[in-house]
Amino acid sequence: MRSFLLASIVALAFPACVQDISGGTGTGTGDDQPAGTCGDMVVGAGETCDDGNTTSGDGCSATCQTETSATPKIAGSMNPATFELFNPGTATLALTGQGGFTGTANLAYSLVDANGTAIAGATIDAPATADLTSGSATVAVKVTLPLSATATEIQGSLKVDITSSVDPVTVTAAADIKPILTVEYTAATGQDPLKHSLHGMTFNLLRGTIIHIVNNDTIVHRTHGSGQQGSTQPFAHENVNDPNAGKAGGTYVIPTIGVPPSTTVYQLGCHDHNGGQGTPEYMSFTVM
């Protein structure tokens, strides 16, 4: 009798154990679920939060566990920028207070080459502080390079060192520095040379600087220079036989790499407005 009862108990219990082990009808709690991916903004297995990043101190840790108290700090980003000679260029700095930070941030700027050496003569016009009492701030960083800054392209960096009541942070963006001087015929320049902002100016260029004459007016402005018309020599006339020469929206490119440094003064400008002679508009250039 005792053997019969033991056999009955085993017969009843064994199928249930088999089913549970095989996963068919077990009542497990999902321990075999794959771990969540921290930083994908989905709270998965093993995570108590997921804010879309793997940075600690912002309320959700680097392993996606809820932090009892976020560390106040400042986060920033800045868009890559291209800077030319003489004419200012602008980059945009975006700052955000995290972990409850509000207050004032102090800003210090620098423009450096690939070796971390400051670009000679560069001036940066931007606020020395940013107000983050609302939680964020946007700062325009205006950079002006002298004509003597470079005669070759430089892959550098624009840096902003940020200090405040919390840990300091540095924001860096790529800065492409081009040895280009852009001279623009602006909209509504027409045939009046006095409307041109660079009329009558003298420029001392490093050999290798590239001049861009850009026509952003609505009429033809054909560029004349000291060189022979239509030649490939620097500071030459724009070819009057070219039907596209001087057209609105066009750019006349003048390299100086082939010009030996000297005291020779070259002229560039426009006295052919809309296909007819007009009051001349000239600038002077010397290659150093």
C-alpha positions in Angstrom: 0.0 0.0 0.0 2.8 2.4 0.9 4.5 1.7 -2.5 1.3 2.4 -4.4 0.8 5.8 -2.7 4.4 6.9 -3.4 4.1 5.9 -7.0 0.9 7.9 -7.4 2.5 11.0 -5.9 5.5 10.8 -8.3 3.2 10.3 -11.3 1.2 13.4 -10.4 4.2 15.6 -9.7 6.6 14.7 -12.4 4.6 16.0 -15.5 4.3 19.4 -13.7 8.0 19.6 -13.1 8.7 18.7 -16.7 6.4 21.4 -18.0 7.9 24.0 -15.7 11.5 23.2 -16.7 10.7 23.2 -20.4 9.0 26.6 -20.0 5.7 25.4 -21.4 3.4 26.2 -18.6 5.8 27.5 -15.9 4.9 30.5 -13.8 8.4 32.2 -13.9 8.7 36.0 -13.6 10.7 36.6 -16.8 14.2 36.1 -15.4 15.3 34.9 -18.8 14.3 38.2 -20.6 17.3 40.0 -22.4 18.7 42.9 -20.6 17.6 46.4 -21.7 19.9 48.6 -23.8 20.9 51.6 -21.7 20.5 54.9 -23.6 17.8 53.9 -26.1 15.0 55.8 -24.1 13.2 52.5 -23.4 13.1 51.2 -19.9 14.0 47.5 -20.4 14.8 44.6 -18.2 17.3 45.5 -15.4 16.7 49.2 -15.9 14.8 51.6 -13.6 15.1 54.5 -16.0 16.4 55.4 -19.5 16.9 59.1 -20.4 18.5 58.4 -23.8 22.1 58.8 -22.7 24.7 57.0 -20.6 25.8 59.9 -18.5 25.6 59.8 -14.7 24.6 62.9 -12.7 21.4 63.8 -14.6 19.0 61.7 -12.5 19.5 58.5 -14.5 22.9 56.8 -14.2 25.3 55.5 -16.8 23.8 52.1 -16.2 20.2 53.3 -16.4 19.5 53.2 -12.6 17.5 56.0 -11.0 19.8 58.4 -9.1 18.4 59.7 -5.8 19.8 63.1 -6.5 21.1 64.4 -9.8 24.4 66.3 -9.9 24.0 69.9 -11.0 26.2 70.6 -14.1 26.3 72.5 -17.4 26.2 70.7 -20.8 27.1 72.5 -24.0 27.4 72.0 -27.8 28.6 74.2 -30.7 28.2 73.8 -34.4 31.3 73.4 -36.6 32.2 76.6 -38.3 34.1 77.9 -41.4 36.0 81.2 -41.0 37.5 83.3 -43.7 39.9 86.2 -43.6 38.8 89.8 -42.8 35.0 89.2 -42.8 33.6 88.0 -39.5 32.1 84.5 -39.2 29.8 83.2 -36.5 29.4 79.9 -34.5 26.5 79.2 -32.2 27.1 77.9 -28.6 24.1 76.2 -26.9 24.2 75.7 -23.1 21.9 73.7 -20.9 21.7 73.4 -17.1 21.3 69.8 -15.9 20.6 68.3 -12.6 18.8 71.4 -11.4 21.6 73.9 -12.2 20.5 77.5 -12.7 22.7 80.5 -12.6 25.5 82.3 -14.4 28.2 80.7 -16.4 31.5 82.4 -17.2 32.8 82.0 -20.8 36.4 82.2 -22.1 37.1 81.6 -25.9 40.0 80.6 -28.0 40.7 79.7 -31.6 43.6 77.3 -32.1 45.2 75.2 -34.8 45.6 71.4 -34.9 48.5 71.7 -32.5 46.6 73.8 -30.0 48.4 77.0 -30.9 46.3 80.1 -30.9 45.6 81.6 -34.4 47.6 84.9 -34.5 45.5 88.0 -34.6 42.1 86.3 -34.3 39.6 88.3 -32.4 36.5 86.8 -30.8 33.4 89.0 -30.1 31.1 87.1 -27.7 29.6 87.6 -24.2 31.8 86.8 -21.2 28.8 85.3 -19.3 25.7 83.4 -20.0 22.5 83.5 -18.0 21.1 80.0 -17.3 18.4 80.9 -14.8 15.8 79.7 -17.3 17.7 76.5 -17.8 19.4 77.2 -21.1 21.1 79.9 -23.2 22.3 80.4 -26.8 25.4 82.5 -27.5 26.6 83.9 -30.8 30.4 83.6 -31.1 31.7 86.0 -33.8 35.3 85.4 -35.0 37.3 87.9 -37.1 40.6 86.9 -38.7 43.2 89.4 -40.0 44.6 89.0 -43.5 47.9 88.0 -42.0 46.4 85.0 -40.1 47.2 82.4 -42.8 47.8 81.8 -46.5 46.9 78.1 -46.2 43.8 76.3 -45.0 43.9 75.3 -41.3 41.8 72.6 -39.6 41.5 74.1 -36.1 39.2 74.3 -33.2 37.0 76.9 -31.5 37.0 76.3 -27.8 34.9 77.7 -25.0 36.0 77.1 -21.4 33.0 77.3 -19.0 33.2 78.0 -15.3 30.5 78.4 -12.7 29.4 77.2 -9.3 29.6 73.6 -10.6 32.4 71.6 -12.2 34.1 73.4 -15.2 33.5 72.1 -18.7 35.0 72.8 -22.2 33.0 72.8 -25.4 35.0 72.4 -28.6 33.9 72.6 -32.3 35.8 72.1 -35.5 36.9 75.3 -37.2 37.8 75.3 -40.8 40.0 78.4 -41.4 40.2 79.2 -45.1 42.7 81.8 -46.7 39.9 83.5 -48.6 39.0 87.1 -48.8 35.4 87.6 -50.0 34.5 90.8 -51.7 30.8 91.1 -52.2 28.6 93.2 -54.5 25.5 93.3 -52.3 21.9 93.6 -53.4 21.0 97.1 -54.7 24.7 98.0 -55.2 23.7 99.0 -58.7 26.1 101.4 -60.5 26.9 103.4 -57.4 30.4 102.4 -56.1 29.8 104.2 -52.9 27.3 101.5 -51.9 30.1 99.0 -51.9 31.5 98.6 -48.3 35.0 98.0 -49.4 35.2 100.7 -52.1 38.6 102.4 -52.2 40.2 100.2 -49.5 43.8 98.8 -49.6 44.6 95.2 -48.6 47.9 93.6 -47.9 47.6 89.9 -48.7 49.9 87.0 -47.9 50.9 85.1 -51.0 48.4 82.2 -51.3 45.4 84.1 -50.3 42.4 83.6 -52.6 40.1 86.5 -53.5 36.4 85.7 -54.2 34.5 88.4 -56.0 30.9 87.5 -55.2 28.0 89.1 -57.1 24.9 89.1 -54.8 23.3 91.9 -56.7 20.6 91.4 -59.2 22.6 92.9 -62.2 25.8 92.0 -63.9 29.0 93.3 -62.3 32.0 92.3 -64.4 35.3 92.6 -62.5 38.2 94.5 -64.0 41.8 94.2 -62.8 45.4 95.2 -63.5 46.1 92.1 -65.5 45.4 91.4 -69.2 41.7 90.8 -70.0 40.8 87.1 -70.1 44.2 85.9 -69.0 45.0 83.4 -66.3 47.2 85.9 -64.6 46.2 87.0 -61.1 44.3 90.3 -60.9 43.2 90.0 -64.5 40.0 91.2 -66.1 37.0 88.9 -66.0 36.6 87.8 -69.6 34.1 90.0 -71.3 33.6 87.4 -74.0 32.4 84.9 -71.4 28.5 85.1 -71.4 28.5 84.0 -67.7 31.1 86.5 -66.5 29.8 88.9 -63.8 26.3 87.3 -63.7 24.3 87.7 -60.5 25.0 84.8 -58.2 28.4 84.2 -59.7 31.9 84.2 -58.1 35.1 85.3 -59.7 38.0 83.5 -58.1 41.5 85.2 -58.1 44.4 83.2 -56.6 47.6 84.9 -55.5 49.9 81.9 -55.2 51.5 82.8 -58.5 52.2 86.4 -57.6 55.7 87.1 -56.2 55.8 89.2 -53.1 56.5 92.8 -53.9 55.4 96.3 -53.4 53.4 96.2 -56.6 49.8 97.5 -56.2 47.1 95.6 -58.1 43.6 96.9 -58.6 40.3 95.0 -58.8 36.9 96.4 -59.1 33.9 96.9 -61.4 33.2 99.6 -64.0 31.1 97.4 -66.1 27.6 97.4 -64.5 24.9 95.4 -66.3 26.9 95.3 -69.5 27.6 99.0 -69.8 30.3 101.3 -68.5 29.7 103.0 -65.2 31.4 104.8 -62.4 34.4 102.6 -61.5 34.6 100.8 -58.1 38.1 99.8 -57.2 40.1 98.3 -54.4 43.9 98.0 -54.2 45.9 94.8 -53.3 49.5 94.1 -52.5 50.9 90.6 -52.2 53.4 90.1 -49.4 
